[in-house]
Amino acid sequence: MANNQSRSSNQLVVQQASQALQQLKYEVAQELGIQIPADGYYGYMATRDTGAIGGHMVRRLVQIAEQQLTGFHK
């Protein structure tokens, strides 16, 4: 789907987080050497690649949450 639209029924609890999550997605993909389609349509990407991006995003978000819970900031 174009323009970073998603078919997902998941709702963000904090709507302002959408842009930050998009940025995180691009950062993780770049770190992994995976090219995200410019048109925002992920249908032609390998499931392995999209799964790797999502998995690394979750790891990063958990790490951020753990740091905030312990009061440790980079």
PDB file of N, H, CA, C and O in Angstrom:
ATOM      1  N   MET A   1       0.833  -1.158   0.000  1.00  0.00           N
ATOM      2  CA  MET A   1       0.000   0.000   0.000  1.00  0.00           C
ATOM      3  C   MET A   1       0.887   1.233   0.000  1.00  0.00           C
ATOM      4  O   MET A   1       1.944   1.221   0.631  1.00  0.00           O
ATOM      5  N   ALA A   2       0.513   2.236  -0.648  1.00  0.00           N
ATOM      6  H   ALA A   2      -0.346   2.245  -1.160  1.00  0.00           H
ATOM      7  CA  ALA A   2       1.321   3.431  -0.806  1.00  0.00           C
ATOM      8  C   ALA A   2       1.245   4.330   0.417  1.00  0.00           C
ATOM      9  O   ALA A   2       0.348   4.202   1.250  1.00  0.00           O
ATOM     10  N   ASN A   3       2.194   5.229   0.503  1.00  0.00           N
ATOM     11  H   ASN A   3       2.923   5.332  -0.175  1.00  0.00           H
ATOM     12  CA  ASN A   3       2.233   6.254   1.544  1.00  0.00           C
ATOM     13  C   ASN A   3       2.247   5.681   2.953  1.00  0.00           C
ATOM     14  O   ASN A   3       1.608   6.224   3.854  1.00  0.00           O
ATOM     15  N   ASN A   4       2.976   4.583   3.143  1.00  0.00           N
ATOM     16  H   ASN A   4       3.495   4.143   2.411  1.00  0.00           H
ATOM     17  CA  ASN A   4       3.138   3.974   4.458  1.00  0.00           C
ATOM     18  C   ASN A   4       1.810   3.607   5.110  1.00  0.00           C
ATOM     19  O   ASN A   4       1.726   3.552   6.337  1.00  0.00           O
ATOM     20  N   GLN A   5       0.785   3.358   4.326  1.00  0.00           N
ATOM     21  H   GLN A   5       0.854   3.402   3.330  1.00  0.00           H
ATOM     22  CA  GLN A   5      -0.488   2.903   4.858  1.00  0.00           C
ATOM     23  C   GLN A   5      -0.386   1.417   5.127  1.00  0.00           C
ATOM     24  O   GLN A   5       0.406   0.714   4.500  1.00  0.00           O
ATOM     25  N   SER A   6      -1.172   0.954   6.040  1.00  0.00           N
ATOM     26  H   SER A   6      -1.815   1.525   6.550  1.00  0.00           H
ATOM     27  CA  SER A   6      -1.110  -0.443   6.427  1.00  0.00           C
ATOM     28  C   SER A   6      -2.508  -1.034   6.474  1.00  0.00           C
ATOM     29  O   SER A   6      -3.481  -0.340   6.773  1.00  0.00           O
ATOM     30  N   ARG A   7      -2.595  -2.305   6.180  1.00  0.00           N
ATOM     31  H   ARG A   7      -1.805  -2.869   5.937  1.00  0.00           H
ATOM     32  CA  ARG A   7      -3.859  -3.021   6.304  1.00  0.00           C
ATOM     33  C   ARG A   7      -4.058  -3.522   7.722  1.00  0.00           C
ATOM     34  O   ARG A   7      -5.127  -4.030   8.062  1.00  0.00           O
ATOM     35  N   SER A   8      -3.041  -3.384   8.543  1.00  0.00           N
ATOM     36  H   SER A   8      -2.173  -2.972   8.266  1.00  0.00           H
ATOM     37  CA  SER A   8      -3.079  -3.890   9.901  1.00  0.00           C
ATOM     38  C   SER A   8      -4.225  -3.273  10.690  1.00  0.00           C
ATOM     39  O   SER A   8      -4.531  -2.089  10.548  1.00  0.00           O
ATOM     40  N   SER A   9      -4.845  -4.090  11.514  1.00  0.00           N
ATOM     41  H   SER A   9      -4.597  -5.052  11.629  1.00  0.00           H
ATOM     42  CA  SER A   9      -5.917  -3.590  12.377  1.00  0.00           C
ATOM     43  C   SER A   9      -5.364  -3.084  13.705  1.00  0.00           C
ATOM     44  O   SER A   9      -6.118  -2.622  14.561  1.00  0.00           O
ATOM     45  N   ASN A  10      -4.029  -3.174  13.877  1.00  0.00           N
ATOM     46  H   ASN A  10      -3.416  -3.549  13.182  1.00  0.00           H
ATOM     47  CA  ASN A  10      -3.415  -2.695  15.113  1.00  0.00           C
ATOM     48  C   ASN A  10      -3.556  -1.181  15.208  1.00  0.00           C
ATOM     49  O   ASN A  10      -3.324  -0.458  14.239  1.00  0.00           O
ATOM     50  N   GLN A  11      -3.938  -0.720  16.385  1.00  0.00           N
ATOM     51  H   GLN A  11      -4.127  -1.307  17.172  1.00  0.00           H
ATOM     52  CA  GLN A  11      -4.098   0.706  16.641  1.00  0.00           C
ATOM     53  C   GLN A  11      -2.962   1.173  17.551  1.00  0.00           C
ATOM     54  O   GLN A  11      -2.656   0.524  18.551  1.00  0.00           O
ATOM     55  N   LEU A  12      -2.342   2.297  17.203  1.00  0.00           N
ATOM     56  H   LEU A  12      -2.591   2.824  16.391  1.00  0.00           H
ATOM     57  CA  LEU A  12      -1.321   2.863  18.061  1.00  0.00           C
ATOM     58  C   LEU A  12      -1.990   3.469  19.291  1.00  0.00           C
ATOM     59  O   LEU A  12      -3.011   4.149  19.179  1.00  0.00           O
ATOM     60  N   VAL A  13      -1.421   3.223  20.443  1.00  0.00           N
ATOM     61  H   VAL A  13      -0.592   2.671  20.534  1.00  0.00           H
ATOM     62  CA  VAL A  13      -1.938   3.806  21.674  1.00  0.00           C
ATOM     63  C   VAL A  13      -1.617   5.301  21.692  1.00  0.00           C
ATOM     64  O   VAL A  13      -2.438   6.122  22.100  1.00  0.00           O
ATOM     65  N   VAL A  14      -0.407   5.636  21.242  1.00  0.00           N
ATOM     66  H   VAL A  14       0.260   4.969  20.911  1.00  0.00           H
ATOM     67  CA  VAL A  14       0.019   7.029  21.156  1.00  0.00           C
ATOM     68  C   VAL A  14       0.159   7.359  19.672  1.00  0.00           C
ATOM     69  O   VAL A  14       1.137   6.965  19.037  1.00  0.00           O
ATOM     70  N   GLN A  15      -0.805   8.071  19.128  1.00  0.00           N
ATOM     71  H   GLN A  15      -1.599   8.391  19.644  1.00  0.00           H
ATOM     72  CA  GLN A  15      -0.833   8.351  17.686  1.00  0.00           C
ATOM     73  C   GLN A  15       0.410   9.098  17.207  1.00  0.00           C
ATOM     74  O   GLN A  15       0.831   8.926  16.063  1.00  0.00           O
ATOM     75  N   GLN A  16       0.996   9.918  18.064  1.00  0.00           N
ATOM     76  H   GLN A  16       0.654  10.058  18.994  1.00  0.00           H
ATOM     77  CA  GLN A  16       2.186  10.673  17.686  1.00  0.00           C
ATOM     78  C   GLN A  16       3.406   9.770  17.487  1.00  0.00           C
ATOM     79  O   GLN A  16       4.420  10.226  16.959  1.00  0.00           O
ATOM     80  N   ALA A  17       3.332   8.530  17.889  1.00  0.00           N
ATOM     81  H   ALA A  17       2.509   8.160  18.318  1.00  0.00           H
ATOM     82  CA  ALA A  17       4.447   7.606  17.762  1.00  0.00           C
ATOM     83  C   ALA A  17       4.601   7.090  16.342  1.00  0.00           C
ATOM     84  O   ALA A  17       5.628   6.490  16.025  1.00  0.00           O
ATOM     85  N   SER A  18       3.632   7.298  15.487  1.00  0.00           N
ATOM     86  H   SER A  18       2.797   7.786  15.745  1.00  0.00           H
ATOM     87  CA  SER A  18       3.661   6.756  14.133  1.00  0.00           C
ATOM     88  C   SER A  18       4.918   7.171  13.366  1.00  0.00           C
ATOM     89  O   SER A  18       5.587   6.332  12.763  1.00  0.00           O
ATOM     90  N   GLN A  19       5.232   8.453  13.390  1.00  0.00           N
ATOM     91  H   GLN A  19       4.689   9.135  13.880  1.00  0.00           H
ATOM     92  CA  GLN A  19       6.409   8.942  12.665  1.00  0.00           C
ATOM     93  C   GLN A  19       7.694   8.351  13.237  1.00  0.00           C
ATOM     94  O   GLN A  19       8.601   7.997  12.483  1.00  0.00           O
ATOM     95  N   ALA A  20       7.777   8.243  14.555  1.00  0.00           N
ATOM     96  H   ALA A  20       7.041   8.531  15.166  1.00  0.00           H
ATOM     97  CA  ALA A  20       8.964   7.675  15.186  1.00  0.00           C
ATOM     98  C   ALA A  20       9.131   6.205  14.812  1.00  0.00           C
ATOM     99  O   ALA A  20      10.251   5.745  14.591  1.00  0.00           O
ATOM    100  N   LEU A  21       8.033   5.473  14.741  1.00  0.00           N
ATOM    101  H   LEU A  21       7.124   5.847  14.922  1.00  0.00           H
ATOM    102  CA  LEU A  21       8.106   4.059  14.352  1.00  0.00           C
ATOM    103  C   LEU A  21       8.525   3.913  12.892  1.00  0.00           C
ATOM    104  O   LEU A  21       9.284   3.005  12.554  1.00  0.00           O
ATOM    105  N   GLN A  22       8.036   4.801  12.023  1.00  0.00           N
ATOM    106  H   GLN A  22       7.419   5.539  12.297  1.00  0.00           H
ATOM    107  CA  GLN A  22       8.458   4.778  10.616  1.00  0.00           C
ATOM    108  C   GLN A  22       9.955   5.036  10.511  1.00  0.00           C
ATOM    109  O   GLN A  22      10.651   4.360   9.753  1.00  0.00           O
ATOM    110  N   GLN A  23      10.451   6.005  11.264  1.00  0.00           N
ATOM    111  H   GLN A  23       9.885   6.554  11.880  1.00  0.00           H
ATOM    112  CA  GLN A  23      11.878   6.324  11.252  1.00  0.00           C
ATOM    113  C   GLN A  23      12.692   5.136  11.757  1.00  0.00           C
ATOM    114  O   GLN A  23      13.736   4.809  11.191  1.00  0.00           O
ATOM    115  N   LEU A  24      12.217   4.491  12.818  1.00  0.00           N
ATOM    116  H   LEU A  24      11.369   4.756  13.278  1.00  0.00           H
ATOM    117  CA  LEU A  24      12.902   3.322  13.360  1.00  0.00           C
ATOM    118  C   LEU A  24      12.951   2.209  12.318  1.00  0.00           C
ATOM    119  O   LEU A  24      13.968   1.530  12.176  1.00  0.00           O
ATOM    120  N   LYS A  25      11.860   2.027  11.598  1.00  0.00           N
ATOM    121  H   LYS A  25      11.034   2.579  11.713  1.00  0.00           H
ATOM    122  CA  LYS A  25      11.805   0.995  10.560  1.00  0.00           C
ATOM    123  C   LYS A  25      12.891   1.227   9.506  1.00  0.00           C
ATOM    124  O   LYS A  25      13.594   0.297   9.111  1.00  0.00           O
ATOM    125  N   TYR A  26      13.018   2.476   9.057  1.00  0.00           N
ATOM    126  H   TYR A  26      12.447   3.232   9.378  1.00  0.00           H
ATOM    127  CA  TYR A  26      14.023   2.801   8.039  1.00  0.00           C
ATOM    128  C   TYR A  26      15.444   2.641   8.576  1.00  0.00           C
ATOM    129  O   TYR A  26      16.328   2.170   7.861  1.00  0.00           O
ATOM    130  N   GLU A  27      15.668   3.031   9.837  1.00  0.00           N
ATOM    131  H   GLU A  27      14.949   3.413  10.418  1.00  0.00           H
ATOM    132  CA  GLU A  27      16.985   2.872  10.442  1.00  0.00           C
ATOM    133  C   GLU A  27      17.377   1.401  10.536  1.00  0.00           C
ATOM    134  O   GLU A  27      18.494   1.023  10.185  1.00  0.00           O
ATOM    135  N   VAL A  28      16.448   0.579  11.012  1.00  0.00           N
ATOM    136  H   VAL A  28      15.540   0.887  11.298  1.00  0.00           H
ATOM    137  CA  VAL A  28      16.726  -0.850  11.161  1.00  0.00           C
ATOM    138  C   VAL A  28      16.976  -1.488   9.797  1.00  0.00           C
ATOM    139  O   VAL A  28      17.909  -2.275   9.640  1.00  0.00           O
ATOM    140  N   ALA A  29      16.157  -1.154   8.822  1.00  0.00           N
ATOM    141  H   ALA A  29      15.398  -0.514   8.949  1.00  0.00           H
ATOM    142  CA  ALA A  29      16.339  -1.714   7.478  1.00  0.00           C
ATOM    143  C   ALA A  29      17.707  -1.339   6.924  1.00  0.00           C
ATOM    144  O   ALA A  29      18.383  -2.169   6.316  1.00  0.00           O
ATOM    145  N   GLN A  30      18.114  -0.092   7.133  1.00  0.00           N
ATOM    146  H   GLN A  30      17.565   0.583   7.626  1.00  0.00           H
ATOM    147  CA  GLN A  30      19.414   0.351   6.635  1.00  0.00           C
ATOM    148  C   GLN A  30      20.539  -0.416   7.320  1.00  0.00           C
ATOM    149  O   GLN A  30      21.495  -0.838   6.669  1.00  0.00           O
ATOM    150  N   GLU A  31      20.424  -0.595   8.637  1.00  0.00           N
ATOM    151  H   GLU A  31      19.648  -0.252   9.166  1.00  0.00           H
ATOM    152  CA  GLU A  31      21.428  -1.353   9.379  1.00  0.00           C
ATOM    153  C   GLU A  31      21.537  -2.787   8.876  1.00  0.00           C
ATOM    154  O   GLU A  31      22.625  -3.363   8.853  1.00  0.00           O
ATOM    155  N   LEU A  32      20.406  -3.359   8.473  1.00  0.00           N
ATOM    156  H   LEU A  32      19.522  -2.891   8.491  1.00  0.00           H
ATOM    157  CA  LEU A  32      20.386  -4.741   7.996  1.00  0.00           C
ATOM    158  C   LEU A  32      20.721  -4.843   6.505  1.00  0.00           C
ATOM    159  O   LEU A  32      20.882  -5.943   5.978  1.00  0.00           O
ATOM    160  N   GLY A  33      20.826  -3.705   5.834  1.00  0.00           N
ATOM    161  H   GLY A  33      20.696  -2.811   6.262  1.00  0.00           H
ATOM    162  CA  GLY A  33      21.132  -3.711   4.406  1.00  0.00           C
ATOM    163  C   GLY A  33      19.933  -4.084   3.549  1.00  0.00           C
ATOM    164  O   GLY A  33      20.093  -4.626   2.455  1.00  0.00           O
ATOM    165  N   ILE A  34      18.737  -3.798   4.038  1.00  0.00           N
ATOM    166  H   ILE A  34      18.607  -3.358   4.927  1.00  0.00           H
ATOM    167  CA  ILE A  34      17.509  -4.125   3.330  1.00  0.00           C
ATOM    168  C   ILE A  34      16.912  -2.845   2.770  1.00  0.00           C
ATOM    169  O   ILE A  34      16.746  -1.865   3.495  1.00  0.00           O
ATOM    170  N   GLN A  35      16.594  -2.851   1.494  1.00  0.00           N
ATOM    171  H   GLN A  35      16.729  -3.647   0.905  1.00  0.00           H
ATOM    172  CA  GLN A  35      16.016  -1.692   0.830  1.00  0.00           C
ATOM    173  C   GLN A  35      14.502  -1.709   0.992  1.00  0.00           C
ATOM    174  O   GLN A  35      13.839  -2.668   0.597  1.00  0.00           O
ATOM    175  N   ILE A  36      13.956  -0.638   1.576  1.00  0.00           N
ATOM    176  H   ILE A  36      14.494   0.141   1.897  1.00  0.00           H
ATOM    177  CA  ILE A  36      12.508  -0.501   1.701  1.00  0.00           C
ATOM    178  C   ILE A  36      12.001   0.159   0.426  1.00  0.00           C
ATOM    179  O   ILE A  36      12.571   1.158  -0.013  1.00  0.00           O
ATOM    180  N   PRO A  37      10.940  -0.378  -0.181  1.00  0.00           N
ATOM    181  CA  PRO A  37      10.413   0.200  -1.424  1.00  0.00           C
ATOM    182  C   PRO A  37      10.004   1.666  -1.242  1.00  0.00           C
ATOM    183  O   PRO A  37       9.361   2.024  -0.255  1.00  0.00           O
ATOM    184  N   ALA A  38      10.383   2.499  -2.199  1.00  0.00           N
ATOM    185  H   ALA A  38      10.905   2.209  -3.001  1.00  0.00           H
ATOM    186  CA  ALA A  38      10.080   3.929  -2.142  1.00  0.00           C
ATOM    187  C   ALA A  38       8.580   4.193  -2.153  1.00  0.00           C
ATOM    188  O   ALA A  38       8.117   5.177  -1.576  1.00  0.00           O
ATOM    189  N   ASP A  39       7.816   3.313  -2.810  1.00  0.00           N
ATOM    190  H   ASP A  39       8.192   2.514  -3.278  1.00  0.00           H
ATOM    191  CA  ASP A  39       6.368   3.544  -2.894  1.00  0.00           C
ATOM    192  C   ASP A  39       5.616   3.047  -1.658  1.00  0.00           C
ATOM    193  O   ASP A  39       4.401   3.219  -1.562  1.00  0.00           O
ATOM    194  N   GLY A  40       6.333   2.429  -0.710  1.00  0.00           N
ATOM    195  H   GLY A  40       7.320   2.289  -0.787  1.00  0.00           H
ATOM    196  CA  GLY A  40       5.704   1.989   0.524  1.00  0.00           C
ATOM    197  C   GLY A  40       4.985   0.656   0.426  1.00  0.00           C
ATOM    198  O   GLY A  40       4.398   0.201   1.407  1.00  0.00           O
ATOM    199  N   TYR A  41       5.019   0.019  -0.744  1.00  0.00           N
ATOM    200  H   TYR A  41       5.496   0.388  -1.541  1.00  0.00           H
ATOM    201  CA  TYR A  41       4.346  -1.275  -0.917  1.00  0.00           C
ATOM    202  C   TYR A  41       5.330  -2.391  -0.602  1.00  0.00           C
ATOM    203  O   TYR A  41       6.356  -2.529  -1.268  1.00  0.00           O
ATOM    204  N   TYR A  42       5.016  -3.186   0.413  1.00  0.00           N
ATOM    205  H   TYR A  42       4.183  -3.074   0.954  1.00  0.00           H
ATOM    206  CA  TYR A  42       5.913  -4.235   0.871  1.00  0.00           C
ATOM    207  C   TYR A  42       5.600  -5.596   0.255  1.00  0.00           C
ATOM    208  O   TYR A  42       6.273  -6.576   0.572  1.00  0.00           O
ATOM    209  N   GLY A  43       4.606  -5.678  -0.606  1.00  0.00           N
ATOM    210  H   GLY A  43       4.060  -4.881  -0.863  1.00  0.00           H
ATOM    211  CA  GLY A  43       4.155  -6.943  -1.165  1.00  0.00           C
ATOM    212  C   GLY A  43       5.195  -7.708  -1.956  1.00  0.00           C
ATOM    213  O   GLY A  43       5.109  -8.929  -2.084  1.00  0.00           O
ATOM    214  N   TYR A  44       6.174  -6.999  -2.487  1.00  0.00           N
ATOM    215  H   TYR A  44       6.243  -6.007  -2.383  1.00  0.00           H
ATOM    216  CA  TYR A  44       7.202  -7.664  -3.290  1.00  0.00           C
ATOM    217  C   TYR A  44       8.453  -7.995  -2.484  1.00  0.00           C
ATOM    218  O   TYR A  44       9.398  -8.588  -3.004  1.00  0.00           O
ATOM    219  N   MET A  45       8.450  -7.610  -1.221  1.00  0.00           N
ATOM    220  H   MET A  45       7.682  -7.129  -0.798  1.00  0.00           H
ATOM    221  CA  MET A  45       9.606  -7.914  -0.374  1.00  0.00           C
ATOM    222  C   MET A  45       9.511  -9.345   0.145  1.00  0.00           C
ATOM    223  O   MET A  45       8.422  -9.892   0.316  1.00  0.00           O
ATOM    224  N   ALA A  46      10.666  -9.928   0.388  1.00  0.00           N
ATOM    225  H   ALA A  46      11.550  -9.483   0.249  1.00  0.00           H
ATOM    226  CA  ALA A  46      10.712 -11.273   0.942  1.00  0.00           C
ATOM    227  C   ALA A  46      10.205 -11.244   2.389  1.00  0.00           C
ATOM    228  O   ALA A  46      10.515 -10.321   3.143  1.00  0.00           O
ATOM    229  N   THR A  47       9.443 -12.235   2.760  1.00  0.00           N
ATOM    230  H   THR A  47       9.191 -12.985   2.148  1.00  0.00           H
ATOM    231  CA  THR A  47       8.925 -12.340   4.117  1.00  0.00           C
ATOM    232  C   THR A  47      10.064 -12.348   5.119  1.00  0.00           C
ATOM    233  O   THR A  47       9.955 -11.778   6.204  1.00  0.00           O
ATOM    234  N   ARG A  48      11.136 -12.985   4.755  1.00  0.00           N
ATOM    235  H   ARG A  48      11.225 -13.448   3.874  1.00  0.00           H
ATOM    236  CA  ARG A  48      12.310 -13.045   5.626  1.00  0.00           C
ATOM    237  C   ARG A  48      12.821 -11.643   5.948  1.00  0.00           C
ATOM    238  O   ARG A  48      13.184 -11.358   7.089  1.00  0.00           O
ATOM    239  N   ASP A  49      12.850 -10.762   4.936  1.00  0.00           N
ATOM    240  H   ASP A  49      12.555 -10.993   4.008  1.00  0.00           H
ATOM    241  CA  ASP A  49      13.340  -9.399   5.131  1.00  0.00           C
ATOM    242  C   ASP A  49      12.396  -8.577   6.002  1.00  0.00           C
ATOM    243  O   ASP A  49      12.838  -7.887   6.920  1.00  0.00           O
ATOM    244  N   THR A  50      11.101  -8.649   5.715  1.00  0.00           N
ATOM    245  H   THR A  50      10.742  -9.210   4.969  1.00  0.00           H
ATOM    246  CA  THR A  50      10.150  -7.872   6.513  1.00  0.00           C
ATOM    247  C   THR A  50      10.119  -8.387   7.954  1.00  0.00           C
ATOM    248  O   THR A  50       9.980  -7.604   8.894  1.00  0.00           O
ATOM    249  N   GLY A  51      10.247  -9.687   8.119  1.00  0.00           N
ATOM    250  H   GLY A  51      10.360 -10.322   7.356  1.00  0.00           H
ATOM    251  CA  GLY A  51      10.293 -10.265   9.462  1.00  0.00           C
ATOM    252  C   GLY A  51      11.535  -9.850  10.224  1.00  0.00           C
ATOM    253  O   GLY A  51      11.480  -9.608  11.430  1.00  0.00           O
ATOM    254  N   ALA A  52      12.660  -9.766   9.520  1.00  0.00           N
ATOM    255  H   ALA A  52      12.705  -9.962   8.540  1.00  0.00           H
ATOM    256  CA  ALA A  52      13.906  -9.334  10.158  1.00  0.00           C
ATOM    257  C   ALA A  52      13.786  -7.889  10.624  1.00  0.00           C
ATOM    258  O   ALA A  52      14.220  -7.547  11.724  1.00  0.00           O
ATOM    259  N   ILE A  53      13.199  -7.048   9.788  1.00  0.00           N
ATOM    260  H   ILE A  53      12.847  -7.326   8.894  1.00  0.00           H
ATOM    261  CA  ILE A  53      13.016  -5.648  10.165  1.00  0.00           C
ATOM    262  C   ILE A  53      12.124  -5.554  11.404  1.00  0.00           C
ATOM    263  O   ILE A  53      12.474  -4.879  12.372  1.00  0.00           O
ATOM    264  N   GLY A  54      10.984  -6.225  11.374  1.00  0.00           N
ATOM    265  H   GLY A  54      10.700  -6.773  10.587  1.00  0.00           H
ATOM    266  CA  GLY A  54      10.059  -6.185  12.502  1.00  0.00           C
ATOM    267  C   GLY A  54      10.671  -6.743  13.774  1.00  0.00           C
ATOM    268  O   GLY A  54      10.489  -6.178  14.852  1.00  0.00           O
ATOM    269  N   GLY A  55      11.392  -7.842  13.655  1.00  0.00           N
ATOM    270  H   GLY A  55      11.540  -8.301  12.779  1.00  0.00           H
ATOM    271  CA  GLY A  55      12.025  -8.458  14.819  1.00  0.00           C
ATOM    272  C   GLY A  55      13.057  -7.559  15.465  1.00  0.00           C
ATOM    273  O   GLY A  55      13.121  -7.444  16.689  1.00  0.00           O
ATOM    274  N   HIS A  56      13.874  -6.917  14.623  1.00  0.00           N
ATOM    275  H   HIS A  56      13.823  -7.010  13.629  1.00  0.00           H
ATOM    276  CA  HIS A  56      14.886  -6.009  15.157  1.00  0.00           C
ATOM    277  C   HIS A  56      14.249  -4.747  15.748  1.00  0.00           C
ATOM    278  O   HIS A  56      14.760  -4.184  16.715  1.00  0.00           O
ATOM    279  N   MET A  57      13.135  -4.310  15.160  1.00  0.00           N
ATOM    280  H   MET A  57      12.720  -4.768  14.374  1.00  0.00           H
ATOM    281  CA  MET A  57      12.418  -3.160  15.736  1.00  0.00           C
ATOM    282  C   MET A  57      11.927  -3.496  17.137  1.00  0.00           C
ATOM    283  O   MET A  57      12.060  -2.684  18.053  1.00  0.00           O
ATOM    284  N   VAL A  58      11.365  -4.677  17.309  1.00  0.00           N
ATOM    285  H   VAL A  58      11.257  -5.337  16.566  1.00  0.00           H
ATOM    286  CA  VAL A  58      10.859  -5.087  18.623  1.00  0.00           C
ATOM    287  C   VAL A  58      12.004  -5.165  19.622  1.00  0.00           C
ATOM    288  O   VAL A  58      11.862  -4.711  20.758  1.00  0.00           O
ATOM    289  N   ARG A  59      13.132  -5.730  19.218  1.00  0.00           N
ATOM    290  H   ARG A  59      13.247  -6.099  18.295  1.00  0.00           H
ATOM    291  CA  ARG A  59      14.284  -5.807  20.116  1.00  0.00           C
ATOM    292  C   ARG A  59      14.713  -4.417  20.560  1.00  0.00           C
ATOM    293  O   ARG A  59      14.984  -4.184  21.738  1.00  0.00           O
ATOM    294  N   ARG A  60      14.772  -3.498  19.602  1.00  0.00           N
ATOM    295  H   ARG A  60      14.552  -3.687  18.645  1.00  0.00           H
ATOM    296  CA  ARG A  60      15.188  -2.128  19.907  1.00  0.00           C
ATOM    297  C   ARG A  60      14.182  -1.459  20.848  1.00  0.00           C
ATOM    298  O   ARG A  60      14.582  -0.776  21.791  1.00  0.00           O
ATOM    299  N   LEU A  61      12.887  -1.647  20.603  1.00  0.00           N
ATOM    300  H   LEU A  61      12.562  -2.201  19.837  1.00  0.00           H
ATOM    301  CA  LEU A  61      11.869  -1.044  21.461  1.00  0.00           C
ATOM    302  C   LEU A  61      11.915  -1.615  22.881  1.00  0.00           C
ATOM    303  O   LEU A  61      11.726  -0.884  23.853  1.00  0.00           O
ATOM    304  N   VAL A  62      12.163  -2.905  22.995  1.00  0.00           N
ATOM    305  H   VAL A  62      12.317  -3.499  22.205  1.00  0.00           H
ATOM    306  CA  VAL A  62      12.287  -3.525  24.327  1.00  0.00           C
ATOM    307  C   VAL A  62      13.514  -2.961  25.036  1.00  0.00           C
ATOM    308  O   VAL A  62      13.461  -2.673  26.232  1.00  0.00           O
ATOM    309  N   GLN A  63      14.605  -2.805  24.315  1.00  0.00           N
ATOM    310  H   GLN A  63      14.648  -3.039  23.344  1.00  0.00           H
ATOM    311  CA  GLN A  63      15.821  -2.246  24.902  1.00  0.00           C
ATOM    312  C   GLN A  63      15.571  -0.822  25.400  1.00  0.00           C
ATOM    313  O   GLN A  63      16.003  -0.466  26.497  1.00  0.00           O
ATOM    314  N   ILE A  64      14.884  -0.015  24.611  1.00  0.00           N
ATOM    315  H   ILE A  64      14.533  -0.305  23.721  1.00  0.00           H
ATOM    316  CA  ILE A  64      14.558   1.360  25.007  1.00  0.00           C
ATOM    317  C   ILE A  64      13.686   1.352  26.267  1.00  0.00           C
ATOM    318  O   ILE A  64      13.931   2.117  27.199  1.00  0.00           O
ATOM    319  N   ALA A  65      12.680   0.493  26.291  1.00  0.00           N
ATOM    320  H   ALA A  65      12.481  -0.129  25.533  1.00  0.00           H
ATOM    321  CA  ALA A  65      11.790   0.409  27.457  1.00  0.00           C
ATOM    322  C   ALA A  65      12.553  -0.025  28.701  1.00  0.00           C
ATOM    323  O   ALA A  65      12.338   0.526  29.781  1.00  0.00           O
ATOM    324  N   GLU A  66      13.441  -1.003  28.564  1.00  0.00           N
ATOM    325  H   GLU A  66      13.617  -1.450  27.687  1.00  0.00           H
ATOM    326  CA  GLU A  66      14.229  -1.464  29.706  1.00  0.00           C
ATOM    327  C   GLU A  66      15.113  -0.342  30.238  1.00  0.00           C
ATOM    328  O   GLU A  66      15.250  -0.178  31.450  1.00  0.00           O
ATOM    329  N   GLN A  67      15.709   0.428  29.337  1.00  0.00           N
ATOM    330  H   GLN A  67      15.597   0.295  28.352  1.00  0.00           H
ATOM    331  CA  GLN A  67      16.554   1.543  29.759  1.00  0.00           C
ATOM    332  C   GLN A  67      15.737   2.595  30.501  1.00  0.00           C
ATOM    333  O   GLN A  67      16.195   3.153  31.498  1.00  0.00           O
ATOM    334  N   GLN A  68      14.532   2.864  30.014  1.00  0.00           N
ATOM    335  H   GLN A  68      14.160   2.411  29.204  1.00  0.00           H
ATOM    336  CA  GLN A  68      13.690   3.848  30.683  1.00  0.00           C
ATOM    337  C   GLN A  68      13.234   3.354  32.046  1.00  0.00           C
ATOM    338  O   GLN A  68      13.143   4.140  32.989  1.00  0.00           O
ATOM    339  N   LEU A  69      12.946   2.065  32.162  1.00  0.00           N
ATOM    340  H   LEU A  69      13.020   1.427  31.396  1.00  0.00           H
ATOM    341  CA  LEU A  69      12.504   1.507  33.437  1.00  0.00           C
ATOM    342  C   LEU A  69      13.609   1.533  34.479  1.00  0.00           C
ATOM    343  O   LEU A  69      13.343   1.725  35.666  1.00  0.00           O
ATOM    344  N   THR A  70      14.841   1.344  34.045  1.00  0.00           N
ATOM    345  H   THR A  70      15.057   1.188  33.081  1.00  0.00           H
ATOM    346  CA  THR A  70      15.964   1.329  34.986  1.00  0.00           C
ATOM    347  C   THR A  70      16.553   2.710  35.181  1.00  0.00           C
ATOM    348  O   THR A  70      17.420   2.893  36.035  1.00  0.00           O
ATOM    349  N   GLY A  71      16.100   3.691  34.406  1.00  0.00           N
ATOM    350  H   GLY A  71      15.396   3.542  33.712  1.00  0.00           H
ATOM    351  CA  GLY A  71      16.611   5.046  34.534  1.00  0.00           C
ATOM    352  C   GLY A  71      17.926   5.264  33.826  1.00  0.00           C
ATOM    353  O   GLY A  71      18.551   6.313  33.984  1.00  0.00           O
ATOM    354  N   PHE A  72      18.361   4.280  33.039  1.00  0.00           N
ATOM    355  H   PHE A  72      17.853   3.428  32.910  1.00  0.00           H
ATOM    356  CA  PHE A  72      19.619   4.394  32.302  1.00  0.00           C
ATOM    357  C   PHE A  72      19.356   4.967  30.928  1.00  0.00           C
ATOM    358  O   PHE A  72      18.534   4.430  30.185  1.00  0.00           O
ATOM    359  N   HIS A  73      20.028   6.035  30.576  1.00  0.00           N
ATOM    360  H   HIS A  73      20.696   6.471  31.180  1.00  0.00           H
ATOM    361  CA  HIS A  73      19.893   6.644  29.255  1.00  0.00           C
ATOM    362  C   HIS A  73      21.262   6.777  28.631  1.00  0.00           C
ATOM    363  O   HIS A  73      22.247   7.070  29.309  1.00  0.00           O
ATOM    364  N   LYS A  74      21.310   6.558  27.331  1.00  0.00           N
ATOM    365  H   LYS A  74      20.510   6.320  26.781  1.00  0.00           H
ATOM    366  CA  LYS A  74      22.583   6.692  26.614  1.00  0.00           C
ATOM    367  C   LYS A  74      23.017   8.131  26.581  1.00  0.00           C
ATOM    368  O   LYS A  74      24.067   8.446  26.021  1.00  0.00           O
TER     369      LYS A  74
END
